[in-house]
């Protein structure tokens, strides 16, 4: 593991983060085109997620870009 960096150049999404922050990352998904992500994204923001990924794809397809 690398030593912690004191500046903002640490890659927090690296496989092994240099600094463990306890930050939350969220994932929202709907499967139908007519469905909205608004409520899920609002809930993830309210929970304190610093980064949110979202998809509008069917659950049967495991090849989802954001997953």
Secondary structure, DSSP 8 states (H G I E B T S, - for coil): -----SSTT--TTSSS-SS----EEEEEEESSTT---HHHHHHHHHTTEEEEEEEES-TT----TT-
